């Protein structure tokens, strides 16, 4: 792949767009509509599943043996669990994250009618000047966290009069930053970095009229964070299912923020051995920087597909993302390496 600057610019274009559209699991209509618009502009062929996932198909020379890559647009977030008597909102988390990672975070609460209200997630004892050590030592659990609305509300009735209700979605500020040295810092790089990669891979293949040996599908999943994103609706001729999700660098791990990470095993068990070997061989053949790793507390759309009984060879790859499920960071080199692997493996017979 030539013209590295162009590839970076297009990846940044897609990533900037999708990171600005809130999409906690169950609240993905807006981001899916954006993706449909981009795919229409590319004149891509796609279908919509009953659950709202998008499947893009690029025909290859052989149709009976198909490859499917997946990435998920749904993210962590929260919902209103209770409207308190003082006008604060208790919350219930969507997805698995440490409550410490959202302490003091700005957020938006959106009603069923589409009205948006800003607020801040705080503990129930947010001030050391009032609570002292009790504030410092308070355990960060959902029961001890609440949303303080940027509205003059002092009662449950005040909040209800705004149209806010139990079940409304709470979307966290992503605080997205692209640094001069090509680091990307943001919430929800898991897995919007990979969605940007697949969108640009589709663009690249269509604009360059790439001839693929096998029909290749791109499954944009919208329920991955709650475990059932790819349990259904995978194209029936899929023989290889490759989840493009994040790698997880950290203490004791082999993953890197500058490489594509290839998962050998996660909490669901080992991924397909032959497929992993083929992905690694592709990296070696095309000088793609890669790392192999094992993640003890991790599941993917590929493991969801296996758990649902799909008879596929499953793999997991993705850019290394530091501080996963918190305020995350990666580097453009990891996105480029993952993009290169997706394209080069798609060309592999």
Residue, then its C-alpha position, 0 to 999 in steps of 0.5 A: x500500500x502506497x501513499x501513507x499520508x493519504x491512508x492516515x488522513x482517511x483513517x482520521x476522517x472516519x475516526x473523527x466522525x464516528x467518535x463524535x456520534x454517541x453510541x452506547x449499546x442499544x443506542x446506535x441508530x445515529x451512528x448506523x445512519x452515518x455509516x449507511x450514508x458513507x457506504x452509499x457515497x462509496x456505492x457499497x453493497x450492504x444489507x441491514x440485519x433485524x438487530x440493526x447491524x450492517x453487512x457490507x459485501x464485496x464479491x470475490x472470485x469464489x463465493x462458496x468460501x467467504x471471509x467476514x471481518x467484524x468491528x463494533x460501533x456500540x460502546x460503553x455507557x449508562x442509562x438512567x436507573x432512578x430519578x432521585x428526590x433531590x434531582x440527581x440521577x442514579x445510573x446503571x452501567x452499560x458494559x464492563x468498566x471501572x466506575x473510577x474511570x468515569x468519576x467527574x466525567x461530563x455526559x449527555x442525557x438524551x430523552x426518548x423525544x431526542x432532547x439532550x441535557x448536559x451533566x456531570x457524573x459525580x460520587x454522592x460525596x464529591x467534595x473533600x471540603x464537605x466529606x473529607x476522608x469519606x469522600x476520598x475513601x468512598x468506593x466507586x460503585x454504581x450505587x455511589x455515583x450519580x449524574x448532576x444535571x446542568x439544570x436548576x432541578x431540586x426534585x424528582x418532579x423538576x427532572x420529570x418536567x424536563x422529559x427525563x425518564x428511567x431508561x434514558x441513555x447517558x453518553x460520556x464525553x469522549x475527550x478525543x485528541x489527535x496529537x502531533x506525534x500521531x497518538x490518538x486519545x479518546x474514549x471508545x477507541x474500542x472499537x471505533x478505531x477498528x470501525x474506521x479501519x474497516x470503513x477505509x478498507x472498504x473504500x480502498x477496495x472499491x475505489x481501487x477495484x481490488x480483485x479478491x479471491x473470496x467474497x469478503x464481508x464486513x460486519x458492523x456490529x452493534x451489540x458486541x459490548x453486551x455479548x451477542x453482537x455476532x451471534x446471529x446473521x453472519x453470511x452463511x457461506x462464511x468460513x473464516x470470521x475475523x473480529x477486528x477489535x482492540x489489542x490490550x497492551x499493559x503489564x505482563x502483555x505482549x501487545x503494543x500501541x504501535x502494532x496490529x495485535x493477533x490474539x491467540x487466546x482470550x477468556x473464551x479459549x484459543x482462536x483457530x490455530x491455522x487461521x492465526x498462523x495464516x494471519x502471522x504469515x501475512x504479516x511476515x510476507x508484507x513486513x507488517x508490525x505485529x504482536x501475538x498476545x493472550x487476554x485473560x479477561x476478554x471476549x469478542x464478536x468472534x467468540x460470540x459467533x462460536x458460542x452461538x454455534x457458528x461453524x467458522x474458523x475464528x480469529x481476533x486482530x486489532x490495533x493495540x489500545x492502552x487503558x482499555x474501557x477507560x480513557x484509551x490511547x493508541x497510535x496511528x501506526x497501529x491503525x495502519x498496521x491493522x489496515x494493512x493486515x485486513x487488506x493483505x489478508x483479504x487478497x490472500x488465496 
